[in-house]
Amino acid sequence: MSLKLFNARPDADLIIKDAAKELKAPARRLFGKRILSLGGLAMLSGCSISDDKSVNAMLRKISSFNDEAQAFLFDPNKLAPTYPESMITRPFPFNAFYDIDEVPEVDPSTYKLTVGGRAIGKRVWTLDELHAMPQESQITRHICIEGWSAIGKWGGVRFARFLALAGADTSAKYVAFHCADNYSTSIDMPTALHAQTLLTLTYDGQILPPKYGFPMKLRMPTKLGYKNPKHIVAITVTNEYPGGYWENQGYNWFGGS
């Protein structure tokens, strides 16, 4: 099958506009209040901190500016640093929005990955089919928004190749991910097509362990950790803003590292 890709540069302004619309939820406003000094906000913006609408409007502007700046600075042809095996962090940290004893158990014999939305190719994929595809690996740094980082070795299918085989419309704006642990997130198409964005199936040369995302994790060294979903069960290509678990609670949508 041809690996020809569509236009990989969607309209960044439209993406930012969609993301900005999602900043009205109370959870986002509360998150913004936690990370910003309201006194500083008042000084910078001239808004009244007793006026919820005024504070919310300024937070929307700040988040929109952050997304727009990151999208503008992102170079789809620039590679993130890679490292020698001697620098791998062992053990690689576990991190999720739940404890390690709550990691979902996914049965590989019945697992199916579904692809929906703007895709005209194969809609259901098995693990065997994914493992049979050309594999590549990378040793890159995972950067967490909480302030720590770790270097790991990830192996799997280049995501751009997978999208091409799935017949995805890569002129679409977003790719959304739905996971077995009820996590969700979404990314911009240029990041989806980046050479280092992998649909990972292994970690450090072994089948991806459950704590790191079995049966598969999307690995993007160009994004912060919360943008790298684990236990993926469904992928949707869309022009409708999908949001995500943390994004809907106030985290920046673009999430570049």
C-alpha positions in Angstrom: 0.0 0.0 0.0 1.2 3.5 -0.8 2.5 5.6 2.0 1.6 8.8 0.3 0.5 11.4 2.9 -1.9 14.3 2.5 -1.1 17.9 3.4 0.5 17.8 6.9 0.1 21.4 7.8 -3.5 22.1 9.0 -4.6 25.7 9.7 -2.9 26.5 13.1 -5.3 29.4 13.7 -8.3 27.2 13.5 -6.8 24.7 15.9 -6.0 27.5 18.4 -9.5 28.9 18.0 -11.1 25.5 18.8 -8.8 25.0 21.8 -9.7 28.5 23.1 -13.4 27.6 23.0 -12.9 24.8 25.5 -11.5 27.1 28.2 -14.9 28.0 29.6 -15.4 25.0 32.0 -15.2 25.8 35.7 -12.5 23.1 36.2 -10.2 25.1 33.8 -10.9 28.3 35.6 -10.0 26.7 39.0 -6.8 25.2 37.6 -5.8 28.6 36.2 -6.4 30.2 39.6 -4.1 27.6 41.1 -1.1 28.2 38.8 -1.4 32.0 38.5 -1.1 34.6 41.2 -4.3 36.5 41.1 -2.5 39.6 42.2 -0.1 39.2 39.3 -3.0 38.6 36.9 -4.7 41.8 38.0 -1.4 43.7 37.6 -0.7 42.3 34.1 -4.2 42.5 32.7 -5.9 45.2 34.7 -8.8 42.9 35.4 -10.7 42.7 38.6 -10.0 39.6 40.6 -13.5 39.8 42.1 -15.0 39.5 38.6 -15.1 35.8 37.6 -15.8 36.7 34.0 -12.8 39.0 33.8 -10.4 36.4 35.3 -11.8 33.7 33.1 -11.4 35.8 30.0 -7.7 36.6 30.9 -7.0 32.9 31.5 -8.4 32.0 28.1 -6.2 34.6 26.5 -3.1 33.3 28.3 -3.8 29.7 27.4 -4.6 30.6 23.8 -1.4 32.5 23.6 0.6 29.6 25.0 -0.9 27.2 22.4 -0.4 29.6 19.6 3.2 30.3 20.5 4.0 26.6 20.8 2.3 25.7 17.5 4.2 28.5 15.8 7.6 27.4 17.2 7.0 23.7 16.5 9.2 22.5 13.6 7.8 19.2 12.2 11.3 18.5 10.7 13.3 19.1 13.8 14.2 16.0 15.8 14.3 15.8 19.6 17.6 14.7 21.2 18.4 11.0 21.4 20.7 9.3 23.9 22.9 6.2 24.3 21.7 3.1 26.1 24.0 3.9 29.0 21.8 6.9 29.9 18.5 5.0 30.1 16.7 5.6 33.5 16.3 2.3 35.3 13.8 1.7 36.6 11.8 4.0 34.4 9.2 5.8 36.6 5.5 4.8 36.6 3.2 7.8 36.2 -0.6 8.0 35.8 -3.7 9.6 37.2 -4.1 6.5 39.4 -1.9 4.2 41.5 0.1 1.3 39.9 -2.2 -1.3 41.3 -5.0 0.2 39.2 -3.2 -0.4 35.9 -5.7 -1.9 33.5 -5.3 -5.5 32.3 -5.7 -5.9 28.6 -6.1 -9.3 27.0 -3.8 -9.5 24.0 -5.8 -12.3 22.4 -9.0 -10.2 22.2 -7.5 -6.8 21.8 -8.5 -4.7 18.8 -7.4 -1.2 17.9 -10.1 0.8 16.1 -9.6 3.7 13.8 -12.4 6.1 13.3 -13.3 9.5 11.8 -11.6 10.8 8.7 -9.9 7.5 7.6 -10.9 5.3 4.6 -8.6 2.3 5.2 -8.6 -0.6 7.6 -10.7 0.3 10.7 -9.7 -2.6 13.1 -6.2 -3.7 13.8 -4.9 -6.7 15.9 -1.6 -6.7 17.8 -0.2 -9.3 15.5 -0.8 -7.0 12.5 0.9 -4.1 14.3 3.9 -6.2 15.3 4.3 -7.4 11.7 4.7 -3.8 10.5 8.2 -2.3 10.1 9.5 -1.4 13.6 11.9 1.2 14.7 13.2 2.4 18.1 14.3 5.5 19.9 16.0 6.5 23.1 14.5 9.8 24.1 13.6 11.8 27.2 10.2 11.8 28.7 9.4 15.2 30.3 6.7 15.4 32.9 4.7 18.6 33.6 5.3 17.8 37.3 9.0 18.7 36.9 10.8 15.4 36.5 12.2 13.7 33.4 13.5 10.2 32.5 15.2 8.6 29.5 13.7 5.5 28.0 14.0 3.2 25.0 10.8 2.8 23.0 10.1 0.6 19.9 7.2 0.4 17.6 5.6 1.6 14.4 6.2 5.1 13.1 2.8 6.8 13.6 2.9 8.5 10.2 3.2 5.1 8.5 0.3 3.7 10.5 -1.9 6.7 9.6 -1.1 6.2 5.9 -1.9 2.5 6.0 -5.2 3.4 7.8 -6.1 5.8 5.0 -6.1 8.7 7.4 -6.8 12.2 6.0 -3.7 13.9 7.2 -5.1 17.3 6.2 -7.4 16.9 9.2 -6.5 19.1 12.3 -6.6 16.5 15.1 -5.9 12.9 16.1 -7.6 11.8 19.3 -6.8 8.8 21.5 -9.1 6.8 23.7 -7.6 4.4 26.3 -8.4 1.3 28.3 -7.9 3.2 31.5 -10.5 5.9 30.4 -7.7 8.4 29.6 -8.0 10.5 26.5 -6.0 13.1 24.8 -5.5 14.6 21.3 -2.7 16.1 19.2 -2.2 18.2 16.2 -1.6 16.5 12.9 2.0 17.9 12.3 3.0 16.2 15.6 1.2 13.0 14.6 3.4 13.0 11.4 6.6 13.8 13.1 9.4 11.3 12.4 9.8 10.5 16.1 6.2 10.0 16.9 5.8 6.2 17.5 3.0 3.9 18.2 5.1 2.0 20.7 4.8 -1.8 21.3 8.0 -2.4 23.2 10.0 -0.9 26.0 13.8 -1.5 26.4 13.6 -4.4 23.8 10.7 -6.2 25.6 7.0 -6.3 25.0 5.6 -3.1 26.5 4.8 -3.8 30.2 1.3 -3.0 31.5 2.7 -0.2 33.8 4.1 1.5 30.7 1.0 1.2 28.6 0.4 -2.3 27.2 -0.6 -3.0 24.6 0.5 0.3 23.1 1.5 3.8 24.0 2.0 6.8 21.7 5.5 8.1 22.3 6.2 11.7 21.3 9.5 13.2 22.6 8.2 16.6 21.3 5.3 16.6 23.8 5.0 16.7 27.6 4.2 13.4 29.3 0.4 13.9 29.6 0.2 14.1 25.8 1.6 10.5 25.5 -1.4 8.2 26.0 -1.1 4.6 27.2 -3.3 1.5 26.7 -4.7 2.9 23.5 -7.8 1.2 22.2 -9.2 3.7 19.7 -7.8 6.5 17.4 -10.0 9.1 15.8 -8.9 11.5 13.0 -11.1 14.6 13.1 -11.6 18.3 12.4 -13.7 18.7 15.6 -11.7 19.7 18.7 -11.5 16.6 20.9 -9.9 17.9 24.1 -8.6 15.4 26.6 -8.6 14.2 30.2 -6.1 16.9 31.5 -6.8 19.4 28.8 -10.4 19.6 29.9 -9.2 20.5 33.4 -7.0 23.4 32.3 -3.7 22.0 30.9 -2.5 23.6 27.7 -3.8 21.7 24.7 -0.6 21.8 22.6 1.6 20.5 25.4 4.9 20.8 23.6 8.1 20.0 25.5 
